[in-house]
Amino acid sequence: MAAASANSYTPATQSSSVDDDKNITGFEALVLDYIVPFPLSLVVSRVTLIRYQLLFRYLLSLRHLETLLIGSWTDHSKLTSWRHKSSNPKIEMWKRRAWTLRARMLVFVQQLLYFCTAEVIEPNWQKFMSRLNAGEEEENSRVGGVNEEIPSQPKRTVDELMQDHMDFLATCLRE
């Protein structure tokens, strides 16, 4: 779903009012962008950068949510109305429910963030790097003269590199 939206991405028009810009927070406004010089722009295209931005935005939103939940825990720990026991059992029940809900939400967000980084992005990055390193090792073994009797295989092309890179990003967005 995210990969399809990355292909059909068009930048927002500049017709938004000044009032909308005043209400935006730093978190909502943060976008990482990079202008890639010519030879490298063949491999790192605009679509590739948009996919990186989508991944970054998703991870940043999870990290921001985690920070907000930790901040709410800090607030609950400091306020006397949350720390001291009330004489009303209904209030205590609602306080306990709020504490439990916040704690469960924090654990969920932390586990989701861990899953995205350690179980999705990192293994896919390792596969991508191993494919790149495999191409280098083949080239180095042919240059060193160790395998002179093996007929030379064609070197990896830029198109293959681009395809591997796009596959890496598409897999990360899909998973």
C-alpha positions in Angstrom: 0.0 0.0 0.0 2.8 2.5 0.9 4.8 1.5 -2.1 1.9 2.3 -4.4 1.4 5.7 -2.8 5.2 6.4 -3.2 4.9 5.9 -7.0 2.0 8.3 -7.3 3.4 11.0 -4.9 3.0 14.6 -6.0 4.2 17.4 -3.8 1.6 19.5 -2.0 0.7 22.8 -3.5 1.8 26.0 -1.9 -1.8 27.3 -1.6 -2.1 26.6 2.2 -2.9 29.6 4.3 -0.6 31.2 6.7 -2.9 30.2 9.6 -2.3 26.5 8.8 1.4 27.0 9.0 1.2 28.7 12.4 -0.5 25.7 14.0 1.9 23.1 12.7 4.4 21.6 15.2 8.1 20.8 14.6 7.3 17.1 14.6 4.7 17.5 11.9 6.8 19.8 9.7 10.0 17.7 9.8 10.9 16.2 6.5 14.3 15.0 5.5 15.3 15.7 1.9 18.4 15.4 -0.1 19.4 16.6 -3.5 21.4 13.9 -5.1 24.2 14.9 -7.6 23.9 13.5 -11.2 25.8 10.2 -11.3 24.4 9.1 -8.0 20.9 10.3 -8.9 20.6 7.4 -11.3 20.6 5.0 -8.3 19.0 7.2 -5.7 16.0 8.6 -7.6 13.2 10.8 -6.3 11.0 7.8 -5.8 13.7 6.2 -3.7 14.0 9.3 -1.5 10.2 9.4 -1.0 10.3 5.8 0.2 13.1 6.7 2.6 10.9 9.6 3.8 8.0 7.3 4.3 10.1 4.9 6.4 11.6 7.8 8.4 8.1 9.4 9.0 6.7 6.1 10.3 9.7 5.4 12.6 9.7 9.1 13.8 5.9 8.9 14.6 6.4 5.8 16.6 9.4 7.3 18.5 7.3 10.5 19.1 4.4 8.5 20.4 6.7 6.6 22.7 8.1 10.0 24.0 4.5 11.3 24.6 3.6 8.1 26.6 6.7 8.3 28.7 5.9 12.0 29.3 2.4 11.1 30.5 3.9 8.5 32.8 6.2 11.2 34.2 3.2 13.6 34.7 1.3 10.8 36.5 4.2 10.2 38.8 4.6 13.9 39.7 1.0 14.9 40.4 -0.3 14.3 43.9 -3.7 13.5 42.6 -2.3 10.5 40.8 0.1 9.4 43.5 -2.1 9.5 46.6 -4.9 7.2 47.1 -8.4 8.6 46.9 -11.2 7.8 49.3 -13.5 7.2 46.4 -13.1 3.6 45.0 -14.4 4.6 41.6 -11.7 7.2 41.2 -9.1 4.6 42.2 -10.4 2.2 39.7 -10.3 4.8 36.9 -6.7 5.8 37.9 -5.7 2.1 37.8 -7.3 1.7 34.4 -5.5 4.8 33.0 -2.1 3.6 34.4 -2.7 0.2 32.9 -3.8 1.5 29.5 -0.8 3.9 29.3 1.6 1.1 30.3 0.2 -1.3 27.7 0.2 1.3 25.0 3.9 2.1 25.8 4.9 -1.6 25.6 3.0 -2.0 22.4 4.6 1.0 20.8 8.1 0.0 22.0 7.6 -3.6 20.7 6.3 -2.3 17.3 9.3 0.0 17.0 11.6 -2.9 17.9 9.9 -5.1 15.3 10.2 -2.4 12.6 13.9 -1.8 13.2 15.3 -5.1 14.3 13.1 -7.6 12.6 12.3 -5.8 9.3 14.7 -3.0 8.4 18.0 -4.5 9.8 17.6 -8.0 8.2 16.6 -6.5 4.8 19.6 -4.1 5.0 21.9 -7.1 5.7 20.5 -8.9 2.7 21.0 -5.9 0.5 24.6 -5.4 1.7 25.4 -9.0 1.3 24.2 -8.8 -2.3 26.5 -5.8 -2.9 29.4 -7.4 -1.1 29.0 -10.6 -3.1 29.4 -8.6 -6.3 32.6 -7.0 -5.0 34.1 -10.4 -3.8 33.5 -11.9 -7.3 35.3 -9.0 -8.9 38.2 -9.0 -6.4 38.7 -12.8 -6.9 38.9 -12.3 -10.7 41.3 -9.4 -10.4 43.6 -11.2 -8.0 44.3 -14.0 -10.4 43.2 -16.7 -8.0 40.5 -18.1 -10.3 42.0 -17.5 -13.7 40.6 -20.8 -15.2 37.0 -19.8 -14.4 35.5 -17.8 -17.3 34.8 -14.3 -16.3 31.2 -13.6 -15.4 29.6 -10.3 -16.3 29.9 -7.7 -13.6 26.8 -6.4 -11.8 25.2 -3.5 -13.6 23.8 -0.3 -12.3 20.3 -1.5 -13.2 20.8 -4.5 -10.9 22.0 -2.2 -8.1 19.0 0.0 -8.6 16.7 -3.0 -8.6 18.3 -4.4 -5.4 17.9 -1.0 -3.7 14.3 -0.7 -4.8 13.6 -4.2 -3.6 15.1 -3.4 -0.2 12.9 -0.3 0.2 9.8 -2.0 -1.1 10.2 -5.0 1.2 10.7 -2.7 4.2 7.6 -0.7 3.4 5.6 -3.8 2.8 6.7 -5.6 5.9 
